[in-house]
Amino acid sequence: MAIYHFHVQVISRSEGRSSVAAAAYRHRTQMTVSNDLDHKKFNYAHKDGDLVHEELALPDQTPQWFRTLIDGRSVAGASEALWNAVEAHETRTNAQLAREIVLALPSELSREENIVLMRNFVADAFTSRGMVADWVYHDKEDNPHVHVMLTMAPLTEKGFGSKWETLLDEKGEPVRKGSKIQYKAWAGDKATLKEWRELWAVHANKSLGQSGHEARIDHRSYEAQGIHLHPTTKIGVSARNIAEEAKGQGHEADLERTAWHEESRRENIRRITSRPEIVLDAVTREKSVFDQRDIAKYIHRYVDDPDLFQDLLARVLNSPEAVKLAVEAINPDTEKLEPAKYTSRDLLRLEAEMGRFADKMVSASSHGVDPKICSKVLSGVAQLSDEQRVAIERITAKERIASVVGRAGA
C-alpha cells in the first residue's frame, strides 16, 4: 500500500556530524575524510545488504573541475569525492554540510519503475536548480525508500559559490529593507520544501497511474485531508538502539521523540476504537477500492495487540460505511483466489453524484471554440500529430463533456 513519507533534515557540523560519514552509511561502503589530519575512516560495507541502486545526479551546467574530480570513479567513489570537497570548502564549526531527504517509494511499483520515478523527480526538483543530488535506493523487509543528499551551495567555475543570493522583486530589482539588500538561501526555504513535498506526490501518483495502479499518495496533513488522526513521527535507528539497550538493562529510555511517538500512537488507537470508520477515511484517500489486507496494514501502523487488532479489523469491515463490491472468488484469468473488494459509502455517493452531473452535461452544449479559430491556431503548430489535432478539436467542441483516452506525450 503506497504511503506518503517525506522527511527532511540538515547534516550539520555543529551536531558533530560529517557528510562523508553520512554518505558512507547510505552507500553501505567505506569512505575516508581526506581533509582530516587523521584521515578518519567510516566503514559501513557490512551493513544490511539492502542497497538496490545508487546515483550521483548532476545539473546540466556542471563545471569542468567537478567533472574531473569524479571522472572514472564509481558512484560511491564520486560521492566520497563530492562530500570531501564540501567539507574542505565549509570551514566553519557550525557549517551546514548537506540537506537530506528520505522518501518512501510506492511498494506497488517494481524496482525499475521506482528508479525511473526517482530520476524524473530528482531532475525536476533538484538538478534543475543546480544542485548535486547523491541518492541511494534501499529496500529491505518490504520497506523501499530513498535517501537523497543535496548540496547546499552552487557549483561555480572556481569551486562552490555562496549559499546566499540576492532576493529580487517582480521587476528583477533587489529587495531592500530600509537601505539593506535582502538575501535568500540558495538551497531553498520552507516554501521550497513545501513545493518539493507536493511535487513528490505529483511524480509518484503519475508513475502509479502510468503503471496501472489505482493507489495514490497525498502530501497534505491528516487535518487538511479531513482524517481525524494524530500525525506520528519516524523513530530512527539510533533512537531504537538506545531504547532496546535501555530495555535490556531493565529500564525505559528517556527519549522525548519516542515518548511523543508513543503518545500519538495511543491517541490514534483511542480514536480508531471510538470510530473505526476513520480507517476507511484514510485508506480511501489512497485507494477507492481496497481489500482486507489494506485495512489490516493501516491498523497495524498503530496497533500491535493481537486481540485489539482483530477486533478493530472486524469492526471496520463490518461497518455500515464499508460496502462490499465483490466477494472472494477465483480469478478465471490467473486461477488465483482474489480477496473480497470493498469501497466506502461516501465514495459511492460521490461517484453517483459525478454520474448525475455527467448525464446533465452530455446532453448540453455551450462554451465551444469556433472551429475556424481552432483550425487557424492548429495550422500554426507543425509538431502536432494527427491524433493530437483530433484530440484538441474534440475537447474544444461545443459538447460540455468530452473524454480523450491516451498517454500524455505518446
N, C-alpha and C positions, 0 to 999 in steps of 0.2 A: 504494500500500500504506500503510495507516494506521500511523503511528509515534507513540510517546509522547515528547513533548518538553515540559518544563515547567521553565523557567529563571527564577530569582528573583534580583533584585539591588536594592540600595538606592541611590538617587541622592542623594549627599551633597555638601554644600558643602565639606567638608574635603578632598575629592578634586578640588576646582576645578571641580565640575560645576554646571550650572544646570538646574532643572526646566523652565524656559521653553525653553532650547536643546534639551533632550531632546524636549519636546513638538513643537517646530517641525520637528525632524528626522523624527519619526514621522508627523506630519501632512503632511509634504512641502510646507511652506509657509514664509512669513516671519513671525517674531514678534519683538517688542521687549520688553526688560526695562524696565518703566515706572518701577521704583523705583531704577534705576541712574542715576547722575548723567550718564553719557554716553548714556543711552538705547540701550544696546547692541542691535544687530540681529543676528538669526540667520536667514539666508535659505537654505532648502533646497527652494525651489519647483522647482528644476531637477533634483532627484534622481529617478532611476529611472523614475517613472511607474507604480509598482506599487501605488499606493493604490487599494483597491477600495471600502472603506467606512470611515466614522468615526462615532463616537457619544460623547456625554458622558452617562453614566448616573447619575441622581441617586437618593438614598434617598428613601423616602416622606416622611419628616419633614425636608424641606429648608426652612431658614428663608427668610423673605422677602427679606432683604438679598442672599442669594446668587442667588435667582431674578431679582432686579432687576439684579444685576451682569451676568448673562449674557443678559438679555432682549433679543431682537432680533438677537443675534449668530449668525453661522454656527457650526458645530461647532468649527472651528479657532479662531474668534474667542472662543468660550466657553472653550476650552482655554487660550488665551493669558491671558484674564482670571483663570481659576482659578489657574494656576501663578504669575502675578504676585502674586495675593493671598496665596498660600502663601509666596512669597519675602519679601513685605513683613512677614508675621507672624513668620517664622523669622529672628531677628536674630543668632543665634549663628554663629560662624565654622565650627563643625563640625556644623551643623544637618542632620538627615536630612530631605530635602525630599519625597521620593516613593518608593514601592516600585513596581518594575516587574516584571511577569511576562510572559514570552514563551511563547506556546503554539503548537505545531504543530497545524494543523487537519487533519482527515481529508480526504485528497485524493479519496476516494470520493464525498464529498458535494458538491452543487452550491454555488455561492456563496450562493444564497438560503438553502439548508439550513444552511450554516455560520453565517450571520448569525443565524438563529433559535437555533441551538445556543449561540452566544456570548451572546445576550440572556438566555437561560434560565440559563446558568452565572453570568453577571455578577450577575443578580438574586439567585440562590441564595447565592453565595459572598460578594459584596462589598456591594452596596447594601442588602441585608438587615441588614448590620452597621453601617449608617450611613455607609459610605464613598462618595466620589465616584469613579467609575471612568471614566477617559478612555481609550477603546480604539480602535485602528485596525487595519484588516484589510489586509495586504499579500499580494500574490500575483504572483510572477514566476518563470518557469522551473520551473513545477510545484512551487513551494515555498509553499503557502498557510500563513500564520501570522498571529498577532495579538499586538500589544503592548498591554498594559494598564498604565496608570499610575494608582496608587491614592494617595489622600490618607492621611496618617498621623496626623491629628488630627481629632476630631469637629467637625461644624458645629453651632454654638450660635446663639442669637438675637443674640449680640453679636460674633460672629466665630468664629474657630477656638478650640476648647477645649484642655484639657490632653491631652498624649499618654499620660498615665498615669492609671489608675483603680485604686481600692482592690480588693485581692484578697479575695473573700468565701468563707466556708466553706459547707457544705451548709445551714446554718441562716440564711444571709444575714448572718452577723456578720463583721466584719473579721478577717482572718488576721493574727496577730501573731507576731513572732519576738522573744521577750523582751517588752519594752514597746513595740517599734516596729511600727507597722502596715506590712504588706507591700503592694506595688503591682505591677501588671502593665501591659504595654504595651497601649494601646487598640487599636493596629493588629494585634495578634496576636503570637504567638511561634512557636517551632519546631513545637509541636503543631498550631497553626493552619495552618501551611504544609503539614504532613503531611495534615491534613484536606482542604485545598484540592487537593492533588495527587490524592488518591483521588477527591474529588468531580468533578474534571475527567474522569477516566476513566469515572466513572459516567454523566455527562452525554453524553460523546462516544459511548460504547457504546450508550446509549439511542437517540441520534439515528441511529447506524448501523443499529441494529435496526429502527427505525421506517421507515427508507428502504429496507429490504430487503437490506442488505449483511451479509455474514457476518463481515467483518473486525472485529476488536476491538483495543483497546489495553490495556496493563497498566501501572499506575503503580508496580508493585513493581520492585525492583532485579533485575538478572540473577541474582544469587545467590539471592534469595528465590524466583525463578521456576525455579530449577534449571538455568539456562543458564550454561554454563562459559565465559563470555567476560568480558573486562575492559570496564568502562564507559568510554566516551570522552567528551570534553568538546567543546562547540561552540567553534570558532575564530571570533571576531568579526571585524567589518570592519576595525577598527583593527589588530589583530594580523596579518591577512592583508596589509594595505597595507604594514606595516613589513617583513614577510617578503619581499614582492615587491620592495620598494625595495632591501633588502639584497642580494637575489639579483641585481638589476640592476647593483649595484656590485661584484659578484664575490665576495660572502661570505655566510655564513648569519647570520640574525638570532638573537641570543642571547635567546630568549623562553622562559621556564620553561613557560608554558601550552602553547605549540606543541610543545616538546620532550616534555612529558608525553603530549600527544595522539598524537604520532608513535610514542612508545614503546608506548602501549596498542594502537595500530593494528597495529604489528609483532607484538606478542604475540598478538593475536587472529588474525592471518594464520597464525602458527605453530600455534595451537590448531585452527583450521579445517583446515589442511593435515594435521595429525596425525589429526583426527577430523572429517571433513566432516559427519557426522550432527548436529553442533552446530547447523548452519544449519537443519536440519529441526526441531530442538527450538525454535529461536527463531521460525521462521515459523509453526509450528502453534500457537504461543501466540496468534497474531493471526488465523489463518485455518485452519479444519480441512481445507479443500480449496484447493489452490493450483495454479499453473501455473509454467512455466519462467521467466516474467518476474518472478514474485515471488521466486524463488530468486536470479535474476540481480541484482535490485535490492538484496537483502540482502548478497550477496557484494561488490557494488560499493561498499558503505559502507567497506570495508576494503582492497580490492584494486584497484589501478589498472594493474597489469602485465597486458597482454592475454593472454599465454600462460598465466600462472598463473590468470587469471580463467577462461579456457575450460577449463583442467584441473580446477579446483575445481567449476565448474558441472557438468561431465560426471560427476565423482565423486559429487556429491550426488544427481543424478538417477538414477545407476546404482547407488546404494547399496541393499543388501538391505532397509534400513529405509524406503525410498521405494516406495510402492505406486501403480502407475498405475491410476486408476479409469476413465478414458475416453481413447481415442486421439484424435488430432487429426482433426476432421471438420467438415463444413459444417453449420451450424445451419439446419434446414429453415424456421424461422420468419423468421430475419433474412437467410438466404442468405449469411452471412459465415463465414469459416473460424474455428472455435473451437480454441484450443490444447488440448493434452492436459492432463488433470486428474490431480492426484496428491494423496495423503494420506500419513500416516506409519503404519507398522505399529503403533506404540504407540496411536495414535488408533483404529485398527481394533479392537485388543484391548479398549480402553476401551468402545467402542460395543457390542461383543459382550457384554461383562460387564454393561453397562447393560440390554441386551436380555434377558439371563437373569434379572436382578433384576425387570424389569418383568413377565416371564412369571409369576414366582412371586407377585408382588404382585397381579396382576389376578385370580388365582384364589382369593385370600384376602379375608376381610372382618373388620374389627375397628376399634376406635377411632372409631366413628361417633358423631355428636352426636344425641342424642334428637330426633326430628322435632318433638315438642311444644315442646321448649326452643327449637329453631331458629325455629319458626313464631312463638313468643312474642316472641323478640328482633327478628325481621324486622318484625313488626307495629308495632313502636315506631319504625321508621325510615321516614319517609314519602318521603324523597327518592330512594329506590332505584327503578330501573325494573324492569319485569317480567323482562327479560333478566338483570339483575344479581341479582335474587332467585333465579332458576333456577340461576345460576352458583354462588351461595353454597350453595344446597341440594345441588347436585351435589358440591361439594368437601368438604362436611361429612357426606356419607352414609357408610355403613359400608365401602364399597369402599376397599382400601388404595391404589389408584392411580386418579386421575381427572384429566382434562385439560379446560381451558377455553380456547377459541380466541377471541381478540378483542384489541382495543387498549385499554390502560388509560385510563380517563377518557372513553371514547367512549360 
